[in-house]
Amino acid sequence: MAILITSPGLVTTGTEGADEILFGSSVAANGSVVNALAGNDTITLTAAGSTISAVGGPSINGMGGADVISVSGLPDFSAGVAALNGGAGGDTITISNTLGGVAVNGGDGNDLINVLSGSVETLNVGGGSDTVNIATGSVVSGVTLGAGADYFSAVGDVAGNLVAGGGADTITLASFSKSGAILNADSSANGGGADSISVVALGDNADIKGKGGSDTISVTTIGSGAIVEGNAGGDLLTVESFGSARVQAGSGNDTISIGFVATGTVVAGGGADSITVSGAAGVYAGLSVGLGAGSDTLTYSTGVAGGTYGSVDVSSLSDSTVSSIDTVSFAGTTGVAGSVIFDVGSSTLAGSAQLTTGTFASGTTTVLSGAGVTGTFNNGEMVIEQTVTSVATMAGYADSLTNTKSGATVVFTNGEDAFLFIQGGSAGTDDDYVAKIDAAAGAGLGMTLDGATAEAVKVDFTVD
């Protein structure tokens, strides 16, 4: 049935069939209500040139059926937003040239929502596997995707919070600009969807939360103070340009890739995580990496000759032990001197606990077990003169030499790799921190304690 609306403020009710409802003028939209009822209805509103905005906007309710709702040229209604409600069924909603104050609710069903131009205040797609496209020049202030595996693409700007809800959602954003805005990949704290999120420009202090599931999150440029969180699940996190921001993986075996670094923080969390840092400039001094529990690997793929590779934050000495060793690697870098700072964040590395320079032998000291074991200790490096093929054995020697002096710190080599050892305070290596510095030659190996705070040790080495 064809229905023409010619006056404002009317309540128009369709039939149970397939209706075609048309607003006859832009003024007719003001304060009007349309209830299309069941059937596959077509509702069209073109309000270009409307000057009456100090009233409530229209309320268009598709209700049942696969409805087609097209709205263009709505002003910013100061007395109430324009409400576009698709209702049940797979609806198609198209919006263009709006000035704001538009609220879209897709409802149940697999809906298609296109914002071609203008502004939308809130967009709630509802149930079903929905598709949303936000075109160039358009702005959406708040988005809720709801249940289902939704596809959300915005070439325009999302200038407010975005909640993806349940399901394995795909979210592609050119800009998530509002300072402090939050993108929740799942509506609950640990929703189970394996979401895919790609953001070209993440605003200052904005926050992306992967929540539950094995999420894939990619950010091209990240604003100051912004956070990217994988949370639960084995996540893949990629940030191409990284400065004064934070990447936090959470639990699970995560893979993190970081591009150019100015300053920033990476927290791997629990699980066996892999972190790769790269970038043509290779400036890493301002990068802080917390590896957390589990056997983690931190790889610097671009070298900094004679420079610092940033710091490894050690939240607990038990984060990396002989039975689960963290590795700091230098792929693609050879023949350069470098240093890594290990920061324990407290006065664990007390100067009085450190060993003095000298020699040792099992026959002349009670702190080193094993007949015929001799060696030297200089500049923080422990050298065993006999051939030792086991890292656990070398760590055991370091544990004996430091003799339960909590915070006593040693570096040693085993094969082609160097290791940092920090005494946990008890006999045996179970509570001792042991980290591997991969592909580091013995030449130039040494360590320097932070004498002012006793919170950090700098390990110097040469990559072979």
N, C-alpha and C positions, 0 to 999 in steps of 0.2 A: 504494500500500500504506500502511495506517495503522500507525504505530509509536508506542508509548507508552514513555517513559523514566521509570522509577520510582526508580532508585538512583543515587547520585553516583559519579563516577569511572569510568563505563563508556565504552567505545568502541562507538558505534552506527553501522552502515553500512547505508545505504539500498539501494534497487534501482536498476536502470537506467530504471525508469519514473517516473511522477509520484507521489512519496511525500508523505504527510502525517505529519510528525514532531512530537510534542507531549511536552513535559516535564510529568510528572504532579505534580511538587511543586517548590517553590523549592529544597529541599535537593538535588534530583536534578541541579541545574545545576552544583554544585561539582565541578570537575575533570573534567567530562564532555567527550567528543569526539564530534562528529557529522560523518560523511562521507556526504553525501546522494547522491553520484554523479550520473549523468546524469538527465535528465528535469526537468520543471517542478515542483519540490518546494516544499512549504509547511512551514516550521519555525517553531514558536511556543514562546516561553519567557516565562512570567510568574513572576517570582521575588519578588514583593512579600512583605515580612515575613521574608525570609531573614536569619538572624543569623550564619551561618557564613561569615566573610569571610577567615579566616586560612588559606585554601587557594587554589589556582589557580582562575581563572575558567574557564568553559566555552569550548571551541573549536568553533565551528559553521562548517562548510565546505559551502557550497552546491554547489560544483564545477560541472559542466555544466548547461545549461538555464537557463530564465528562472525563477529561484527567488524565493520570497517569504519573507523572514526578518523575524519580529517579536519584539522583545525588550523586556521591561518590568521595572523594579524591581530591576535588578542592583545589589548592593552594591559597595563598593570592595575588590576582592580583593587582600590584601596580599602574597600569594605569587605573583601573576601576573595579567595583565590578561585580561579576557574578549575573545576574538578572534572577530569576525564577518567571514567571508570569503565573498563572493558567488561568486567564480570566473567562468568564462566564461558568456556570455549576458547578456541584459538583466534584471538582478535588481532587486527592490524590497526595500529594507532600512528598517525602521522601528524607532526607538529611543525609549523614554520612561522617565522616572523613574529614570535611572541615577545612581549616586553617584560615578562616575569609574572609571578603570581599564578602559575599553572601547576597543579598537582595531578600526577598521572598514576593510576592504579590499574595494572593489567589484569589482575584477578587470576583465577585458575585457567589452566590450558596453556598450550604452547603459543605464546604471543609474540608478535613482531612489532617493535616500537621504534619509530624513526623520528629523531629530532633533526630537522634539516637546517634550521636557523633559529636564532632567538634564544630565550631563556626559559628554563623549567625549574621551579622551586624544589619539588620533590618528585621522585620517580620510584614507584614500588611495583615490581613486575608480578609479584605473587607466585602461586604454584605453577608447576610445569617447567619444561625446558624452553626458556624464553631467549629471544634475540633482540638486543638493543643496539642501535647505531646512533652515535652523536656526531653530527657533521661538523666540518670546519666552521669556526665562528660561533658555534653554539656553546651555551654554558648551562650545566646542570649542577644545582647546589647540593643535592642530597640524593643518594641512591640506595635502595634495598632490593636485592635480587631474589631472596627467598629460596624455597626448596627447588630442587631440580638442577640439572646440569645446564647452566645458563651461559650465553655468549654475550659479552658486553664489550663494545668497541667505541672509543671516543677519540675522534680526531680533534674535536673541540675540547673544552676544559671541564673537568669535574672539580668544582670549587667548594666541596664539602665532603662529609663523611660518605663512605661507600661500604655497605655490608652485603657480602656475597651470599651468606646463608649456607644451607646444606648443598651437597652435590659437588661434582667435579666441575668447577666453573672455569671459563676462559675469559680473562679480563685484559684488555689492551687499551692503554691510556696514553695519549700524547702528552697530557699535562694533568697532574694532580697537585694543584697550585696552592690551595689554601693553607696558610701556616697553622700547624697543629691539627690538621685534618687526619682522620684515621680510616684506613682501608682494612676492614676485617674480612678475611677470606672465608671465614665460617662464622655463623651467628652465635654459636656457643663457644665456650672457652677452648674446647678441644674437638671441634667438629671434624668429621672424618673425611671430608672431600679432598681429593688430590687436585689442587687448583693450579692453574697456570696464570701468572700475573706478569704483565710487561708494562713498564712505565718509562716513557722517554724522559720526562722532567718531573722529579719529585720535589715538592716545595719545602721550604725551611720548616723544621720541627714537625713535619708530617710523619706518619707512622704506618707502615705496612705490616700486617699481622697475618702470617700464613696459617696459623692455628694448626689443627690436626691434619693428618694425611701427608703424603709425600708431595710437597708443593714445589713448583718451579717458579721462582721470582727473578725477574730481570729488570734492572734499573740502569738507564744510560747515564743520567746526571742526577746527583743527590744533593739536596739543599743542606745548609748548615743546621746542625741539630736534629736532622731527620734520622729515623730508625727503620731498618728492614729486619723483620723477625720471622724466622721460619717456624719456630715453636716445635710442637711434637711432630714426629715423622722424619724420614730420611729426605731432607730437602735439598734442592739445587738452587743456590743463591748466587746471582751474578750482578756485580755493580761495576760499571765501566769507568766512571769518573767519581772519585771518592775523596771527600775532604770534610773534616769537622763533623762527621756523622758516625753512625753506629750500625753494624751488621751483627745480628744475634741469631744463631741457628737453633738453639734449644736442644732437646733430646733427639736421639736418632743418629744414624750414620749420615752426616751431611756433607755436601760438597759445596765449597764457597770459592768463588773466583772474584778477585778484586783487581781493578785496573789502576789507572794513575792515582797515586796517593799523595795528598798534601799532609793532612792530619786526620786521624780517625781511630775508631776502636772496632775490633772484631772479636766476638765472643762465640766460640764454637759450641760450648755446652757439653752435655754428655754424649757418649757414643764415639765410634772410631771415625773421626772427621778428617776431611782433606781440604786444605786451604791453599790456594795458589794466588800469589801476588805478582803482578806484572805491570808493564807500562814502559813506553819508550824512554821516559825521563828517568825512571828507576829511582825515584826519591821516596825513601821509606822511613827516614829518621823519625817522622811524626806518627808512625803507625804503631798501635798497641794491639797485640793479639793475645787473647786468653784462650788457651786450648782446652781447658777443663778436663774432666775425667775421661778415660778411654785412651786407646793408642792412636794418637793424632799425627798428621803429617802437615807441616807448614813449608811450602815451597816458594822460594823467591826465584822467578824465572828470568829476571834481568838483574845483572850485577851492578854494584856500586863500588868501584875500585877505591880502596882506602877509606870507605865510609861505613856508616852505621845502618844496620838493617832493622832498626826500630827495636821494640821491646816485646818480650814474651811475658805476659802476666801470669804468675803462678798463684792461684787462689788457695791451693793446698799442696803440700809436698807429696801427698799421695796421688796427685793427678797423673804423675809419670813415674813409674817404678821399674825395676828390673823386669818384672813380669808383664808390664804394659808400658812400653817406652814411647814417648813422643819423639818425633824426628823433625829437625829443622834442616831443610835441603836447599841446595843452590844449583838448580838445573840450568844448563846453558851458560854457566859462569866458570871461568878457569883463570888461575894465575893471578888472583887479586887478593889483597888483604881486606879483611872486614871485621866487624864485631857485632855481637848480638847482646842485648841487655836482658837479663832475666830478673824480673821484679817480683819479690815475694810479698810486698805490701805491708811488711811489719819489720820489727827489729830482729828478725830471725838470724840474720847474718852478723851476729855480734863479733866485733874485732877480736875480743879476747879468746874466742873459740877457734881462731884460725891457726893452722900449723905454721911453724917457722921453717925457713930454708935450711936444708941439711940432707943427710943421708940416713938410710935405715937398712936394717938387716934382721932376719928372723932370729939370728943367734945372739943379737945384742939388744933387742928391745922386746918388751912383752906385749906390744900393741899390734904386732903383725904376726899372724900364724902362718905356718907353712915352712918346712925346713928348706934352707938354701935360697930363700927369697930375699933379694937385695934390690936397692933402688935409690933414687934421689927424689927430692922434693924442692922445687924452685919456681918462684913466680906463680904459685898456685897449681903447678903441673906436677902430677905424680908420674914417675917413670919407673917401671919395673924392668930390671935388666934381663930377666929370664923371658922366654917366649910364652905369651899367654894368649890363647885363642878365644877365650870366653869373656864376654862382657860381664856376666854374672860374677866370674872370678875376680875381675878387676874391681868391680863394685864392692865385692867382699873385702878386698885389700884396703880400699878407701874407707870402708866402714870400720875396719880394725884400726887403721892409722888415726882416724878422727876420734875413736874411742868414746863414743856416745856424747861427744861435745856438740850439742844441738846447734845447727847453723854452720858448722865447719864445712868449708867448701873446697872442692878439689876438681881439677880438670885432668883428663887422661885420654890417651889414644888407644884404640884397639883396631888393628888392621889399618884401613885408610880413613877411619872416622874418628872424630873426637867426641868426648862425652863430658857433661857437667854432672857433678855429684854434690848433693847437699845432705848433710847428716840430719836425720830426723830426731835423734836423741836416744834411741834404744839400740841395743845390740842386734845385729842382723840387718839385712837390707830391706825388710818389708816396709819400713816407714821412711826410707831414704828416697830422695828425689834423684832420678837419673834421666837425663835427656840426651838424645843423640844429635850431634851436629854433622850432618852427612857431607861427604866429599870435602872434608877439611883436613889439610895436611898438618903434620906435626910441627912444621916450620912456622914460627911466629905464634905458637899456641901459648896462651897465658890468660890470666884473669886479673881483674881489678875490682876491689870492693868499693861500694859507695860508703866512704868513711863518715859522711855527715849523718846519714840516716840508718845505715846498716840494713837497708831494704832491698838493695839491688847488687847484682854482680855483672860486670861486663866481661864477656869472653871474647878474646881476640884470636884470630886464626887466619890462615891462608888457604884459599880454595885451590885444590890441586886439579 
